[in-house]
Amino acid sequence: MLQFYQINTKKLSFYTNGGEVLSYLYQNEYIYIEKEESEIPWLKIFTVEKYKELSECDGITRTVLIETMLLIEKIMISFYNPEKINIAIFGNYLPHLHIHVMARFKNDSFFPEPMWGKKQRDAKLSLPNFDKFSEILLKELKSY
């Protein structure tokens, strides 16, 4: 059984990385999860060890990374009922392996474009509370 450690169940903790304040949701010895500030539910899963490519990861880290991605996807689907889940691994600007998991909606500002694409409209989404989603996710991560 993998041991998971959460940072805080009630509020996101913050840390500074190169002067930038980032939301830090969860970590264990292999990965940590960060919330991307956005109109849509968007999480990024980083490896603790700084790998550049997925193929560089040891087997346990790769398994934890992928299984965490799949868990986030499943919980986003059941909690938010999005049109689509987008999953991306780029690392062109930040060469530290991480996976973006985003819940997308037909009426979000960029849909059907990627979140990095051309804005399509000014959206006013009314989504369930992210804190409740976080509580569900953290409970599931602890049960792994």
Phi, psi and omega in degrees: 000132179280140178266126178247143179234124179266152180281311186197133182273335186267317182226156174287140173273165181232151174219163180251133180226102181065033179085356182262132177270125184235150177278131185236112189266322192196151171206157167223195184286349183249324186221164166221155184243133181238142176268127173274128178289118186197166175287341180252159172294122187212116177242152174236132180251120180252151169280142177294311174289136184276090173266149176269323184235152178301322181293345179278342183294147169289163186300319182293314180299315180298317179297314180298318180300309183291317179295324177294319177301313181295322178296314178300316179302311182298318181290321176300317180298312183288327184276317186259342184050056182285167173293322185201149169258129174257134177233131183219143172229109179244281180078017179290318179274325181237096185282050174236118186310124175205154181241130174268132175234118187231133173271123184248148184229145181306329183256016174286167189298335187246343186303134008269005177293159172293162180297343177266000185272201182279130178296134184261332186192167169269113184266151172228077183284144174241096186247156174303157185298129180295327180299321178294317175303314180300318178300316179297314180299312182297322177298317179292319180297321180293334182275355178298000000 
